[in-house]
Structure formats: structure tokens, C-alpha cells
């Protein structure tokens, strides 16, 4: 795989300040060798030829960052997208089942009226206390919570 960045000025030999992304070069299709996997143009224009890095470096040069779209496409091409997605999912914080905020969570269990089994949801401390107050009369009265977990029809 190859990588490239644009915005190099042939006259001055410097990269323009607004150039921040290092793209992965498309190696198949209509624009192979002339476009990034994200669709960024990689062909030369007057006074701005692309700088092609062959092979693709392990880390981008100083002042540049990987194009996120290109890296996702490249992970798919080399068969690592599923593993990468599992890694991200494992690192992502859990979200509260009610307010959807990434906070420390606690189990909240109750038996909805007319049901024969316990239902459990993970809630943050704030939503847990609100739900406990709603459940004082033996009924979980929170319409939004019941809708979110699919307890209403």
C-alpha cells in the first residue's frame, strides 16, 4: 500500500499549513494510483504535485495525521475491519439505558405489570434513583424508559 498527501508547493519545497491528512492510495478501480480511498484527489496540479510515500509508513510524517476514512477503508481491504470494530466496542464506555450518557452504570430490575419475568436494564446513578422513585408504588411509570427498552407496544 502507498500513501500520499497534497499541498506541497514545488516552488518553495514546503507543505501548505492547511494540509493535515495523509491518505491511503487507491490501488484499484478507475482512479487507481491517483486518488485516496476516501476519494481525495491525488493527481498533480500546477505548483502542487502529490507527495507519494511508497510503502505506506507506520506513522504519518510530522504535522500530518491519518485520514480517518482512508484508514477505515484500508482496514476493510486487509480484512481487519471486524477486529478493529470489536476493539473499539470493547473500549467504548457503556451508555445509560435511559439518558444515553456514558457514565458508571448499575443494574435496575423490575417486573412490569402483567409480565411474568424480571426485566433488567443498566442505568446511571441519576436515572437509577429516578426509576426507583417511579417504582415505589409497584409500577414503573416512566413512559420514555418503557419505550426505549421495548416494554410498550
C-alpha positions as CSV (number, residue, x, y, z in Angstrom):
1,X,0.0,0.0,0.0
2,X,1.1,3.6,-0.7
3,X,0.2,6.8,1.0
4,X,0.2,10.5,-0.2
5,X,-0.5,14.0,0.8
6,X,-1.3,17.1,-1.2
7,X,-0.5,20.7,-0.9
8,X,3.3,20.5,-1.5
9,X,4.5,23.6,-3.2
10,X,7.1,22.7,-5.9
11,X,8.5,26.2,-6.0
12,X,9.2,26.6,-2.2
13,X,9.6,22.9,-1.3
14,X,7.2,23.3,1.7
15,X,3.9,21.8,2.6
16,X,1.0,24.2,2.9
17,X,-0.2,24.8,6.5
18,X,-3.7,23.7,5.8
19,X,-2.6,20.2,4.7
20,X,-3.1,17.9,7.6
21,X,-4.2,14.5,6.3
22,X,-2.1,11.6,5.0
23,X,-4.3,9.5,2.6
24,X,-4.0,5.8,1.6
25,X,-3.7,5.5,-2.2
26,X,-6.4,3.6,-4.1
27,X,-4.8,0.7,-5.9
28,X,-7.8,-0.5,-8.0
29,X,-10.7,1.0,-9.9
30,X,-11.0,4.0,-12.2
31,X,-8.6,6.3,-10.3
32,X,-6.0,3.7,-9.1
33,X,-2.8,5.5,-8.1
34,X,-4.5,8.9,-8.5
35,X,-7.0,9.0,-5.6
36,X,-7.2,8.2,-1.9
37,X,-9.5,5.5,-0.6
38,X,-11.7,8.3,0.7
39,X,-12.0,9.9,-2.7
40,X,-9.4,12.7,-2.1
41,X,-7.7,13.7,-5.4
42,X,-4.1,12.5,-5.6
43,X,-3.2,13.8,-9.0
44,X,-0.8,16.7,-9.5
45,X,-1.9,20.2,-10.3
46,X,0.1,23.3,-11.2
47,X,2.7,24.0,-8.5
48,X,1.3,21.3,-6.2
49,X,2.3,17.7,-7.0
50,X,1.3,15.0,-4.6
51,X,4.0,13.5,-2.4
52,X,3.7,9.7,-2.6
53,X,5.1,7.6,0.2
54,X,5.9,4.1,-1.0
55,X,5.5,1.9,1.0
56,X,3.0,3.4,3.4
57,X,4.7,4.4,6.6
58,X,3.7,3.0,10.0
59,X,3.2,6.5,11.3
60,X,2.4,9.8,9.4
61,X,5.2,12.4,8.9
62,X,5.4,15.3,11.4
63,X,2.4,17.7,11.1
64,X,0.2,15.1,9.4
65,X,-2.5,12.7,10.7
66,X,-4.1,9.7,9.1
67,X,-7.2,10.3,7.1
68,X,-9.8,8.5,9.2
69,X,-11.9,7.5,6.2
70,X,-8.9,6.1,4.4
71,X,-7.8,4.1,7.4
72,X,-11.3,2.6,7.8
73,X,-11.3,1.6,4.1
74,X,-7.8,0.2,4.3
75,X,-8.8,-1.9,7.4
76,X,-11.6,-3.4,5.4
77,X,-9.3,-4.2,2.4
78,X,-6.8,-6.1,4.6
79,X,-9.6,-7.9,6.5
80,X,-9.1,-6.2,9.8
81,X,-12.3,-4.1,10.0
82,X,-14.2,-6.6,12.1
83,X,-11.4,-7.0,14.6
84,X,-11.0,-3.2,14.8
85,X,-14.7,-2.7,15.4
86,X,-14.6,-5.2,18.2
87,X,-11.7,-3.4,19.8
88,X,-13.5,-0.1,19.6
89,X,-16.7,-1.5,21.0
90,X,-14.7,-3.0,23.9
91,X,-13.1,0.4,24.7
92,X,-16.3,2.4,24.3
93,X,-18.0,3.3,27.6
94,X,-21.4,1.8,28.2
95,X,-24.4,4.2,27.9
96,X,-27.2,4.6,30.4
97,X,-30.3,2.8,29.1
98,X,-32.4,5.9,29.9
99,X,-30.4,9.1,29.3
100,X,-27.8,7.5,26.9
101,X,-24.9,9.3,28.7
102,X,-21.6,7.4,29.1
103,X,-21.5,7.1,32.9
104,X,-20.8,4.4,35.5
105,X,-23.9,2.0,35.3
106,X,-25.9,0.0,37.8
107,X,-28.4,-2.8,37.2
108,X,-32.1,-1.8,37.7
109,X,-34.5,-4.7,37.8
110,X,-38.3,-4.7,38.0
111,X,-41.3,-6.8,37.0
112,X,-43.6,-4.8,34.7
113,X,-47.3,-5.1,35.4
114,X,-48.8,-8.1,33.6
115,X,-45.4,-9.7,32.9
116,X,-44.1,-12.9,34.4
117,X,-40.4,-12.2,34.5
118,X,-37.9,-9.7,35.8
119,X,-36.6,-7.1,33.4
120,X,-33.1,-5.6,33.9
121,X,-31.6,-2.5,32.4
122,X,-28.3,-0.7,33.1
123,X,-28.8,2.9,34.4
124,X,-26.6,5.7,35.6
125,X,-26.9,6.7,39.3
126,X,-29.3,9.6,38.5
127,X,-31.6,7.6,36.3
128,X,-31.4,4.6,38.7
129,X,-32.7,6.8,41.6
130,X,-35.4,8.4,39.4
131,X,-36.6,4.9,38.3
132,X,-36.6,3.7,41.9
133,X,-38.8,6.6,42.8
134,X,-41.2,5.8,40.0
135,X,-41.3,2.2,41.0
136,X,-42.3,3.0,44.7
137,X,-45.9,2.2,44.0
138,X,-45.0,-1.1,42.4
139,X,-45.4,0.2,38.9
140,X,-42.7,1.6,36.6
141,X,-44.3,4.8,35.3
142,X,-41.6,6.1,33.0
143,X,-43.1,6.1,29.5
144,X,-39.7,7.1,27.8
145,X,-37.9,4.3,29.7
146,X,-40.5,1.7,28.8
147,X,-40.5,2.8,25.2
148,X,-36.7,2.7,25.0
149,X,-36.5,-0.9,26.3
150,X,-39.4,-2.1,24.2
151,X,-41.9,-2.7,27.1
152,X,-44.7,-0.9,25.4
153,X,-46.5,-1.8,22.2
